[in-house]
């Protein structure tokens, strides 16, 4: 999941919510933390100087 997220953020500094979910979909977490992982990728995008367009939840 980390490598997949890094690849997305290298390719697109400001991905859309759909791009984020599509990129992470093959690594769907079944343990119940998938939403927290998506939130972490959104935060990483902000830390890299971008963000996620139309984010499902605000980045704090």
N, C-alpha and C positions, 0 to 999 in steps of 0.2 A: 504494500500500500504506500509505503514511503517513496519508493522508486517511482511508482505511478504518479503520485502527487508532484514529485520533483519534476518529472517529465512534462506534466501539464503546465506547471508554473514557469519552466524554462521556455516553453513554446508560446505561452500566452500569459502576459503579465496581469491582464485584467480579464479573466475568463467569465463567461456568463454562467449563471446557475446551471443551465442545461449542459454546458461544456464540462463543468465540474462533476455533475452527477454521471454523465456519460463516461468520462475518463475513469471514475472510481467504480463504476458499476461491475466490471469483471471481478473486482475484489470485494464484493459485498460481504460485510462482516455479519455473521450469524449470531454473534454473542450479545448483540444489543447495543453495541457502541458505535454503530455506523454513523449515526447522526452526530456524535461527538467528533468522529474522525473528519466528517465534512466540515464541521465548525473549525477544527484545527487547520484544515487546508485553507479555509477562508481567511483565518488569522495570518497564516503564513503568506498569503497573497498580499495582505495589507502590509506586513512587515517588509516585503520585497518592493514596496512602493506602488503596488497596484491595488487590487481588491477584487471582489466578485460582483459583477453587475447583476442587479435584481436578486440579491441574496435572499434566501428563504427566511433567514433570521438575521438580526443585526449583529455586526461584529463588535464585540466589546473588549 
